[in-house]
């Protein structure tokens, strides 16, 4: 993993930097009611991971292949070395997702949310379940991944994400 990361109010993400040997991409898969949301994060020059505005919304009943393909596209949209945005001014980078779902706040989005963190470093993809700690803790990732896959296809990644959803609390 990159390090401990928590997603707090308004979809902002804070975390610690970690030195890596390869290229890292980060995405998330969220199950919220009847919608699956795949979203992408990018690492700032300061080393923090933030939502970069890339997302796809799928029906909760989407196939493993569709889910895996959407998350792989989000991993491809992930970047490193982006400018750190001023989150006190202007909209949250997660605002497009909220708008697409007709929601006004991160709190409304997070209520009842199941969240899976997906991280790709070179050829390895780690799929990690999260615990929804509510407004006090945010989304807290598990210490151990549910699955570690080498160059997964759409179906395999989608199936691993569904297995991780089953471990979310």
VENGI-V111364 format. One record per pair of residues at least 24 apart in sequence whose ideal C-beta (glycine too) atoms are under 10 Angstrom apart, sorted by the first residue. I is the first residue (numbers start at 1). J is the second residue. Records with the same first field share a line. If there is no record, write none. Layout:
# VENGI-V111364
I->J ; J
This chain:
# VENGI-V111364
1->26 ; 117 ; 119 ; 121 ; 126 ; 128 ; 141 ; 142 ; 143 ; 144 ; 145
2->26 ; 41 ; 43 ; 47 ; 49 ; 117 ; 119 ; 121 ; 126 ; 141
3->47 ; 49 ; 141
4->140 ; 141 ; 143
5->41 ; 48 ; 49 ; 117 ; 130 ; 138 ; 139 ; 140 ; 141
6->130 ; 133 ; 137 ; 138 ; 139 ; 140 ; 141
7->41 ; 49 ; 50 ; 51 ; 94 ; 106 ; 110 ; 113 ; 115 ; 117 ; 130 ; 132 ; 138 ; 139 ; 140 ; 141
8->106 ; 110 ; 135 ; 136 ; 137 ; 138 ; 139
9->92 ; 105 ; 106 ; 107 ; 110 ; 135 ; 138
10->51 ; 87 ; 91 ; 92 ; 93 ; 94 ; 95 ; 98 ; 105 ; 106 ; 107 ; 109
11->39 ; 50 ; 51 ; 87 ; 92 ; 93 ; 94 ; 95 ; 97 ; 98 ; 105 ; 106 ; 107 ; 109 ; 110 ; 138
12->48 ; 50 ; 51 ; 85 ; 87 ; 92 ; 93 ; 94 ; 106 ; 138
13->41 ; 44 ; 48 ; 49 ; 50 ; 51 ; 87 ; 93 ; 94 ; 138 ; 139
14->48 ; 49 ; 50 ; 138
15->41 ; 43 ; 47 ; 48 ; 49 ; 50 ; 141
16->47 ; 48
17->43 ; 44 ; 46 ; 47 ; 48 ; 49
18->47
19->47
20->80 ; 121 ; 122
21->121 ; 122
22->120 ; 121 ; 122 ; 123 ; 124
23->78 ; 80 ; 120 ; 121 ; 122
24->49 ; 75 ; 78 ; 80 ; 119 ; 120 ; 121 ; 122
25->72 ; 74 ; 75 ; 76 ; 77 ; 78 ; 79 ; 80 ; 118 ; 119 ; 120 ; 121 ; 122 ; 125
26->50 ; 51 ; 52 ; 74 ; 75 ; 78 ; 79 ; 80 ; 117 ; 118 ; 119 ; 120 ; 121
27->52 ; 54 ; 55 ; 70 ; 71 ; 72 ; 73 ; 74 ; 75 ; 76 ; 77 ; 78 ; 116 ; 117 ; 118 ; 119 ; 120 ; 125 ; 161
28->55 ; 71 ; 74 ; 115 ; 116 ; 117 ; 118 ; 119 ; 130 ; 139 ; 161
29->56 ; 58 ; 67 ; 68 ; 70 ; 71 ; 74 ; 114 ; 115 ; 116 ; 117 ; 118 ; 127 ; 157 ; 158 ; 160 ; 161 ; 162 ; 164 ; 165
30->55 ; 57 ; 97 ; 109 ; 110 ; 113 ; 114 ; 115 ; 116 ; 130 ; 139 ; 165 ; 168
31->60 ; 67 ; 112 ; 113 ; 114 ; 115 ; 116 ; 161 ; 162 ; 164 ; 165 ; 168
32->57 ; 60 ; 97 ; 101 ; 103 ; 108 ; 109 ; 110 ; 111 ; 112 ; 113 ; 114 ; 115
33->60 ; 101 ; 111 ; 112 ; 113
34->59 ; 60 ; 61
35->59 ; 60 ; 62 ; 100 ; 101
36->60 ; 61 ; 62 ; 66 ; 67 ; 70 ; 71 ; 114 ; 158 ; 161 ; 162 ; 165
37->70 ; 74 ; 97 ; 100 ; 101 ; 109 ; 113 ; 115
38->62 ; 66 ; 67 ; 68 ; 69 ; 70 ; 71 ; 72 ; 73 ; 74 ; 75 ; 77 ; 97 ; 116 ; 118 ; 161
39->70 ; 71 ; 74 ; 77 ; 78 ; 93 ; 94 ; 96 ; 97
40->71 ; 73 ; 74 ; 75 ; 76 ; 77 ; 78 ; 79 ; 118
41->74 ; 75 ; 77 ; 78 ; 79 ; 82 ; 93 ; 94 ; 117 ; 118 ; 119
42->77 ; 78 ; 79 ; 80 ; 81 ; 82 ; 83 ; 93
43->78 ; 79 ; 80 ; 81 ; 82 ; 84
44->79 ; 80 ; 81 ; 82 ; 83 ; 84 ; 85
45->80 ; 81 ; 82 ; 83 ; 84
46->82 ; 83 ; 84
47->80 ; 81 ; 84
48->82 ; 84
49->78 ; 80 ; 82 ; 117 ; 119
50->82 ; 84 ; 85 ; 87 ; 92 ; 93 ; 94
51->85 ; 92 ; 93 ; 94 ; 95 ; 96 ; 97
52->77 ; 78 ; 79 ; 82 ; 85 ; 93 ; 94
53->77 ; 91 ; 92 ; 93 ; 94 ; 95 ; 96 ; 97
54->78 ; 79 ; 93 ; 96 ; 97
55->94 ; 96 ; 97 ; 100 ; 101
56->97 ; 100
57->97 ; 100 ; 101
60->165
62->158
63->154 ; 155 ; 158 ; 159
64->153 ; 154 ; 155 ; 156 ; 157 ; 158 ; 159 ; 160 ; 161 ; 162
65->153 ; 154 ; 155 ; 156 ; 157 ; 158 ; 159
66->154 ; 155 ; 158
67->154 ; 155 ; 157 ; 158 ; 159 ; 160 ; 161 ; 162 ; 165
68->118 ; 125 ; 149 ; 152 ; 153 ; 154 ; 155 ; 156 ; 157 ; 158 ; 159 ; 160 ; 161 ; 162
69->153 ; 154 ; 155 ; 157 ; 158
70->154 ; 157 ; 158 ; 161
71->116 ; 118 ; 120 ; 125 ; 127 ; 152 ; 154 ; 157 ; 158 ; 160 ; 161
72->118 ; 120 ; 125 ; 152 ; 153 ; 154 ; 157 ; 158
73->154
74->118
75->118 ; 119 ; 120 ; 125 ; 157
76->120
78->118 ; 119 ; 120
106->135 ; 138
107->134 ; 135
110->134 ; 135 ; 138 ; 139
111->135
113->139 ; 168
114->139 ; 164 ; 165 ; 166 ; 167 ; 168 ; 169
115->139 ; 140 ; 141 ; 164 ; 165 ; 168
116->141 ; 142 ; 146 ; 160 ; 161 ; 162 ; 163 ; 164 ; 165 ; 167 ; 168
117->141 ; 142 ; 145 ; 146 ; 164
118->145 ; 147 ; 149 ; 152 ; 157 ; 160 ; 161 ; 164
119->145 ; 148
120->149 ; 151 ; 152 ; 157
122->150 ; 151
123->149 ; 150 ; 151 ; 152
124->148 ; 149 ; 150 ; 151 ; 152
125->149 ; 150 ; 151 ; 152 ; 156 ; 157 ; 160
126->160
127->152 ; 157 ; 159 ; 160 ; 161 ; 162 ; 163 ; 164 ; 165 ; 167
128->164 ; 167 ; 168
129->161 ; 163 ; 164 ; 165 ; 166 ; 167 ; 168 ; 169
130->164 ; 165 ; 167 ; 168 ; 169
131->167 ; 168 ; 169
132->168 ; 169
133->169
139->168
140->169
142->167 ; 168 ; 169
